[in-house]
Amino acid sequence: MESSGELVPFPLLLTPIESNYRACTIPYRFPSDNPKKPTPTEIQWIDLFLNSIPSFRKRAESDDTVPDAPSRAEKFAQRYTEILEDLKKDPESHGGPPDCILLCRLREQILRELGFRDIFKKVKDEENAKAISLFEGVIHLNDAIEDDAKRVENLIRGIFAGNIFDLGSAQLAELFSKDGMSFLASCQNLLPRPWVLDDLDTFIHNWGKKSWKKAVIFVDNSGADIVLGILPFARELLRRGTQVVLAANDLPSINDVTYPELVEIISKLKGKNGDLVGVDTSNLLISNSANDLPVIDLTMVSQELAYLASDADLVILEGMGRGIETNLYAQLKCDSLKIGMVYFIVLNRSISSFMCLGCKCMLNVIERCCL
């Protein structure tokens, strides 16, 4: 479904929305903080966005759809750096005080003003093609697991492994540019359970005891994330009789999959009878969320998505931006699953991956892996 018209609140948010929802998990400041002085948390997050500028500039420089791309890429780097430094001096400048939504929005606005529409398009297309070629193999591996609980756990692990393809992280972007990322290797590098916080057993128990009527999945990245992580999980829901709505971005942002790209991906994966490796897709819907950022404010979604989601009994928010940075504590009227990965580099250059899984009773799963 195409997105059009005025944006509306996601209908499954707990009401009253004003007192129950805030689209930022980590508070950068509190009412008692000096409005003219940046907090330590604001400084840390601004520095995180500053560190990502070189990788974004490099992608912009190589965008052959934009005339004079190297010069415009340099202007982007200079302008965004100046804005972030301004926010360090005065948190109320440029529409502040800053939060993750504002910092992302300012970056996207500058890129679009300079003529860059989708600086990650080339790498997204390449990774989508690779992932599509592996899709059936991943499906067959999952289908070969006869035990339901083990198959669900394997599907969750696949989501974790796919979610590593996140070029919004400066460290991951650097690793990807050097060595690429193998989905199968990522699966193998997930450490065995128990995870740091691990309520997966409760989710598996619920999976075995109930059959959800409709699931809405807010998807994240292109490539292995959507094709080898989310779609095998969505296919399993379809096989159980659940109607599945995949909600994707309206406009490009980092390497997130967009609505038109997702439509194209699924058309390539479908068999001659319109199935996904033997599973009927008549209950699979794709919706434009109207979002244009790697994070999401659930008070502003498309009317079409709101309509489709109104009777859903399971909502899945996937990815660090949607599932953790903006909606980890979002209270919904139905079961919800919040799953994603957060990264930091430790001294030995390994990567620790944090994965958060939540449902109506606020479950959490956090796991570490090393690449």
Residue pairs with C-beta under 8 A, 6 or more apart in sequence:
1 285
1 286
1 287
1 288
1 304
1 305
1 308
2 259
2 288
2 304
3 250
3 259
3 287
3 288
3 289
3 290
3 302
3 304
3 305
4 302
4 303
4 304
5 302
5 303
6 303
7 290
7 300
7 301
7 302
7 303
8 300
8 301
8 302
8 303
8 306
9 17
9 298
9 299
9 300
9 301
9 306
10 298
10 299
10 301
10 305
10 306
10 309
11 306
11 309
11 310
12 216
12 309
12 310
12 312
12 315
12 332
12 333
12 334
13 20
13 21
13 298
13 299
13 330
13 331
13 332
13 333
14 20
14 21
14 331
14 332
14 333
17 299
20 331
21 298
21 299
21 330
21 331
22 329
23 101
23 295
23 296
23 297
23 298
23 299
23 326
23 327
24 99
24 100
24 101
24 325
24 326
25 324
25 325
25 326
25 327
25 328
25 329
26 41
26 45
26 100
26 325
27 41
28 39
28 41
28 42
28 45
28 97
28 98
28 99
29 39
29 41
29 42
29 91
29 97
33 39
35 91
35 92
35 97
36 90
36 91
36 92
37 91
38 46
38 87
38 88
38 89
38 91
39 91
42 87
42 88
42 91
42 97
42 98
43 88
45 98
45 100
45 103
46 84
46 87
46 88
46 98
46 103
48 170
49 80
49 84
49 103
49 107
50 81
50 84
51 170
52 168
52 169
52 170
52 173
53 77
53 80
53 81
54 77
54 170
55 167
55 170
55 173
55 174
55 177
56 76
56 77
56 80
56 107
56 111
56 119
57 73
57 74
57 76
57 77
58 73
58 177
59 119
59 120
59 123
59 167
60 66
60 69
60 72
60 73
60 76
60 111
60 114
60 116
60 119
61 69
61 70
61 73
62 69
62 119
62 122
63 69
63 73
63 116
63 118
63 119
63 121
65 117
65 121
66 72
66 114
66 115
66 116
67 115
69 116
72 114
72 115
72 116
73 116
75 114
76 110
76 111
76 114
76 116
79 110
80 106
80 107
80 110
83 94
83 106
83 110
84 103
86 93
86 94
87 93
87 94
87 96
87 98
90 96
91 97
91 98
94 102
94 106
95 102
95 106
96 102
100 295
100 321
100 325
100 326
101 293
101 295
101 297
101 326
104 253
104 293
104 294
104 295
104 321
105 293
108 251
108 253
108 292
108 293
111 119
117 252
118 124
118 252
120 167
120 222
120 252
120 254
120 255
121 252
123 167
123 255
124 222
124 223
124 255
124 257
124 261
127 165
127 222
127 223
127 224
127 255
128 222
128 223
128 227
128 261
128 265
130 223
130 224
131 183
131 223
131 224
131 226
131 227
131 228
132 227
132 265
132 268
132 269
134 183
134 184
134 224
134 227
134 228
135 227
135 228
135 231
135 232
135 269
135 277
136 277
138 158
138 183
138 228
138 232
139 232
139 235
139 276
139 277
140 277
141 154
142 151
142 154
142 155
142 158
142 232
142 236
143 277
145 151
145 154
148 207
148 208
149 204
149 207
149 208
151 236
152 203
152 204
152 207
152 236
153 200
153 204
155 232
155 233
155 236
156 200
156 203
156 233
156 339
156 357
156 365
157 187
157 190
158 183
158 187
158 228
158 229
158 232
158 233
159 225
159 229
159 230
159 233
159 318
159 339
160 186
160 190
160 229
160 339
160 341
160 353
160 355
160 367
160 369
161 183
161 186
161 187
161 190
161 224
161 228
161 229
162 183
162 186
162 221
162 223
162 224
162 225
162 226
162 227
162 228
162 229
162 230
163 220
163 221
163 225
163 229
163 318
163 319
163 320
163 339
163 340
163 341
164 172
164 181
164 186
164 224
164 225
164 341
164 353
164 371
165 176
165 181
165 221
165 222
165 223
165 224
165 225
165 255
166 172
166 220
166 221
166 225
166 254
166 255
166 319
166 320
166 341
166 343
167 173
167 176
167 221
167 254
167 255
168 254
168 255
168 294
168 320
168 321
169 320
169 343
171 343
171 344
171 345
171 351
172 343
172 351
175 181
175 351
175 371
181 224
181 371
183 224
183 228
185 371
186 224
186 369
186 371
189 369
189 370
189 371
190 353
190 367
190 369
191 367
191 368
191 369
191 370
193 200
193 367
195 355
195 365
195 366
195 367
195 368
196 354
196 366
196 367
196 368
197 356
197 364
197 365
197 366
198 364
198 365
198 366
198 367
199 357
199 363
199 364
199 365
200 357
200 363
200 365
202 359
202 361
202 363
203 337
203 357
203 359
203 363
206 335
206 359
211 240
211 241
211 242
212 237
212 242
212 313
212 314
212 335
213 242
213 243
213 311
213 312
213 313
214 242
214 243
214 244
214 245
214 311
214 312
214 313
214 314
215 234
215 237
215 242
215 243
215 244
215 245
215 312
215 313
215 314
215 315
215 316
216 245
216 247
216 305
216 308
216 309
216 312
216 314
216 315
216 316
217 230
217 234
217 244
217 245
217 246
217 247
217 315
217 316
217 318
218 247
218 289
218 296
218 315
218 316
218 317
218 318
218 319
218 322
218 323
219 225
219 226
219 230
219 246
219 247
219 248
219 257
219 262
219 318
219 319
220 226
220 230
220 256
220 257
220 294
220 318
220 319
220 320
220 321
220 322
220 323
220 340
221 254
221 255
221 256
221 257
221 319
222 255
222 256
222 257
222 261
223 255
225 257
225 318
225 319
226 257
226 262
226 265
227 265
227 269
229 318
230 246
230 318
231 266
231 269
231 276
234 244
234 246
234 284
235 276
235 277
235 279
237 244
238 244
238 276
238 279
238 280
238 281
238 283
238 284
239 279
241 283
242 283
242 314
243 283
243 284
243 285
244 283
244 284
244 285
245 285
245 286
245 287
245 305
245 308
245 309
245 312
246 262
246 284
246 285
246 286
246 287
247 287
247 288
247 289
247 301
247 305
247 309
248 256
248 257
248 258
248 259
248 261
248 262
248 286
248 287
248 288
248 289
249 256
249 257
249 258
249 259
249 288
249 289
249 291
249 292
249 293
250 258
250 259
250 288
250 289
250 290
250 291
250 292
250 302
251 258
251 291
251 292
252 258
253 292
253 293
253 294
254 294
256 294
257 265
259 286
259 287
259 288
259 289
262 286
263 286
266 276
266 281
266 284
266 286
269 276
270 276
270 281
271 277
271 278
274 280
274 281
274 282
275 281
276 284
285 308
287 302
287 304
287 305
287 308
288 302
288 304
288 305
289 296
289 301
289 302
289 305
290 300
290 301
290 302
290 305
291 300
291 301
293 321
294 319
294 321
294 322
295 321
295 322
295 325
295 326
296 317
296 321
296 322
296 326
296 327
297 326
298 326
298 327
298 330
309 315
312 334
313 334
313 335
314 334
314 335
314 336
314 337
315 332
315 334
315 335
315 336
315 337
316 336
316 337
316 338
316 339
317 323
317 327
317 330
317 336
317 337
317 338
317 339
317 340
318 339
318 340
319 340
319 341
320 340
320 341
320 342
320 343
321 340
322 340
323 338
323 339
323 340
323 356
324 338
324 340
324 342
324 356
327 338
328 338
328 356
328 358
330 336
330 338
332 360
334 360
335 359
335 360
336 358
336 359
336 360
337 357
337 358
337 359
338 356
338 357
338 358
339 355
339 356
339 357
339 365
340 355
340 356
341 353
341 354
341 355
342 353
342 354
342 356
343 351
343 352
343 353
343 354
344 351
344 352
345 351
346 352
350 370
350 371
351 369
351 370
351 371
352 368
352 369
352 370
353 367
353 368
353 369
354 366
354 367
354 368
355 365
355 366
355 367
356 364
356 365
356 366
357 363
357 364
357 365
358 364
